[in-house]
Amino acid sequence: QVQLVESGGGLVQAGGSLRLSCAASGRTFISSYAMGWLRQAPGKERKLVSAISRNGGNTFYADSVKGRFTISRDNAKNMVYLQMNSLKPEDTAVYYCAARYSTMSTTDDYDYWGQGTQVTVSS
């Protein structure tokens, strides 16, 4: 079992930045899991924003966030981060941290989920 807790969400003006953090705990090491950040806006389906492989060597970004968001991880601290720059109103959503055993997924196929953190970008 893996428990995930997100933090760092909030209200920011368009063009601003936020850094989301995800703290992982449980009976296994986070290094066994690929990690992802997904988001869900009101009335829309949950979609993958970014993902990172177990050792951080491979990353994935949705087209909508390429060049603005950066995913990273610190396996020694059991932490995953999402640096979000040049935020736009359309980035407003609940952001979820997720873990998937072994290989990275570029869909929403993850095994464990956090409770989510709200990001609101005002225009």
N, C-alpha and C positions, 0 to 999 in steps of 0.2 A: 504494500500500500504506500501511496505517496500523497502527502498533503501539500497543497499549494496555497499560498496567501499572497495576493497582489496588494501593492500600495503605490502611491505616487500620482493617482488621478486627481482631477480637480478642474477648476474653471480657468481658462486662459483665453486671451484675445488672439484673433487670427494673426498668424505670423510668429506667434510665440512658441515656446518649447516646454516639454514635459519629459520627465524620465520615469518610466514605470519600472517597478521592481517586483520580482516574484521570489519568495522564499520557499524553498522546498524542504520537507522533512519527512521522515518515515523510516521504514526498516531497511531501506536500500539506498544506495548512493545515486545522486542525480546524474552522475556520469554514465549510468546505464540507460538513460532516457534521452531521446531527442525531445526538444522543447519547442513550443510554439506560442505565439500570441494571436488570438482571434478576437474579433469584435462583432458586436451586434447593435445596430441602430434600431430605434423604435419602428416597428412594423416591417423590419427587414430580417432576412435570415442571417445567421451567424456565418462569418467568413474569415478565412485565414488571412492574417496580415503579414506575418513573418514567421520563419521557423529556422532552427539551428540544429545541426547534427550534434551527436554526443560529445565530440571533442572540439566542436566549434569550427571545424574545417570547412563545412558547407553551410551556406545560408540560402534562404529563399525570401523574396519579398513580392508582395502583390504589386501589380503595375501601379496602382493608385498611390503607393507610398514609396516607391523606388526613388532613391536620392534624397529622401527626407527622413526616413526612419532607419535606425541601426539596431540590430539585435546583437546581444552579446551574452556570455555566460561566464561564471566563475565557479567551476566545479568544486574547488577547495572550500568555498563558502556556501555551496548549494544555492546559488543565486543565478537568476536570469534577469536580464534588463532589456528594456526597449526605450531607446532614446528617440524622441519624436521632435523634429524641428520643422519650422515653417508650417505650423499647423493650420488647417483650414476648417471652416465650419462643417464640412462634410466628413471630417474625422470624428465628429461627435458620436459617441457610442459607449457601451459598456465593453471594457477590454478584459479578456480572460487569458490567463496563463494556463497552458496545458502541457501534459507530458505524455510521451508515447514511447513504449518500451522498444529499444533497439533503433530502428530506422526512422528517419525523418519522413513526415507526411506533408504533402502540399495541399491536402484537403482538410476537412475537420475531423479526420479519423484519429482521435487521440484517446488515451486510456483514462487519464485523470485530469480534473479541471479544478481551477480555483473558483472563488465565489464572484469574482469580477470587481472591477473598479471603474467608476464613471469618469469619463473624459468629456468635457463640454468646451467647445471652441466657439466663442462669440465673434460675430462679424463687426 
